[in-house]
């Protein structure tokens, strides 16, 4: 999904206020983690994921792998946090982080 700079900036602003929904531990990306990320993206559309400790390159690989596995877009990755987006046309407006922050 191709996003323009204004959209990315807006999504980063929304993501800044979010708490991590999923935290990845030392076991890495497991099927349970993948299922939870898929569910969270379906409900919230924009989620923050806490990545395991490691080098920047390792965290970048994990973030890209998460995005590919979840068929999502990696919006931003800084430190141990990654921001993922997958739009859901049938999202519940009460759960969707995008719908709640539309102005």
Number of C-alpha atoms within 10 A of each C-alpha: 9 7 10 7 9 9 12 14 14 14 20 17 12 18 22 11 9 15 12 15 15 16 15 16 13 8 8 12 16 11 9 9 17 15 13 15 24 18 13 19 25 21 21 23 23 27 26 25 21 20 25 18 13 11 10 13 9 12 21 19 11 18 25 17 14 22 20 12 14 19 15 21 20 20 21 17 20 11 13 18 18 24 25 26 24 21 17 14 8 9 17 15 12 11 14 21 21 21 14 13 11 8 5
